[in-house]
Amino acid sequence: MVYTVEVRRLGYDLASVIAEMRAWFGYHGIREAAFGYSSSGPGIAFRISFIVETEAQAFARAFGGRLNGEHPHGTALWAIG
């Protein structure tokens, strides 16, 4: 199973945000399964996929993101698969 986190940033420099995220991965010894972003619409939307659910949850907490399939209060709405 893959766990995908979405993080949105308005008014941030793309390179700075990516560097901050990469530093977080390195500090925590985490290797993401996939990393992508889109700059269409306001701000930048990042989608980062993880193999380990607890790593995805930690990343979502650290960056104010949302684990896809999760209600904003943390209750799962559907399984990602």
C-alpha positions as CSV (number, residue, x, y, z in Angstrom):
1,M,0.0,0.0,0.0
2,V,1.1,3.5,-0.7
3,Y,0.3,6.5,1.5
4,T,0.2,9.9,-0.2
5,V,0.4,13.2,1.6
6,E,-0.6,16.5,0.0
7,V,0.9,19.7,1.2
8,R,-0.1,23.1,-0.2
9,R,2.0,26.3,0.0
10,L,1.1,29.8,-1.0
11,G,3.7,32.5,-1.4
12,Y,6.7,30.2,-0.9
13,D,9.8,29.8,-3.1
14,L,9.7,26.3,-4.7
15,A,13.4,25.5,-4.3
16,S,13.3,26.5,-0.6
17,V,10.3,24.3,0.2
18,I,11.8,21.3,-1.6
19,A,15.1,21.8,0.2
20,E,13.2,22.0,3.6
21,M,11.3,18.8,2.8
22,R,14.5,16.9,1.6
23,A,16.3,18.0,4.8
24,W,13.4,16.6,6.8
25,F,13.6,13.3,5.0
26,G,17.4,13.1,5.6
27,Y,17.1,14.0,9.2
28,H,14.5,11.3,9.9
29,G,16.1,8.7,7.6
30,I,13.0,8.5,5.5
31,R,13.0,7.8,1.8
32,E,9.8,8.8,0.0
33,A,8.4,6.5,-2.7
34,A,7.5,9.4,-5.0
35,F,7.7,13.2,-4.9
36,G,5.8,15.5,-7.2
37,Y,4.4,19.0,-7.3
38,S,2.1,21.1,-9.4
39,S,2.1,24.9,-9.7
40,S,-1.3,25.2,-11.4
41,G,-3.7,27.3,-9.5
42,P,-2.8,29.4,-6.5
43,G,0.4,28.3,-4.8
44,I,2.1,25.0,-5.1
45,A,0.7,21.6,-4.3
46,F,3.1,18.8,-3.3
47,R,2.2,15.1,-3.4
48,I,4.6,12.8,-1.6
49,S,4.0,9.1,-1.4
50,F,5.4,6.8,1.3
51,I,5.5,3.1,1.8
52,V,5.2,3.3,5.6
53,E,2.0,4.9,7.0
54,T,3.6,6.2,10.2
55,E,6.2,8.1,8.1
56,A,3.5,9.6,6.0
57,Q,1.6,10.7,9.1
58,A,4.8,12.2,10.6
59,F,5.5,14.1,7.4
60,A,1.9,15.4,7.2
61,R,2.1,16.7,10.8
62,A,5.5,18.3,10.2
63,F,4.4,20.2,7.0
64,G,0.7,20.8,7.8
65,G,-0.3,18.4,5.1
66,R,-3.1,15.9,4.7
67,L,-2.8,12.1,4.2
68,N,-5.1,11.4,1.3
69,G,-8.1,9.5,2.4
70,E,-8.1,11.3,5.7
71,H,-10.7,13.6,7.1
72,P,-9.0,16.8,8.4
73,H,-9.5,15.5,11.9
74,G,-7.6,12.3,11.1
75,T,-10.4,9.9,10.4
76,A,-9.8,7.8,7.3
77,L,-12.5,8.2,4.6
78,W,-11.2,5.6,2.1
79,A,-8.2,3.3,1.6
80,I,-5.5,4.3,-0.8
81,G,-4.3,1.3,-2.8
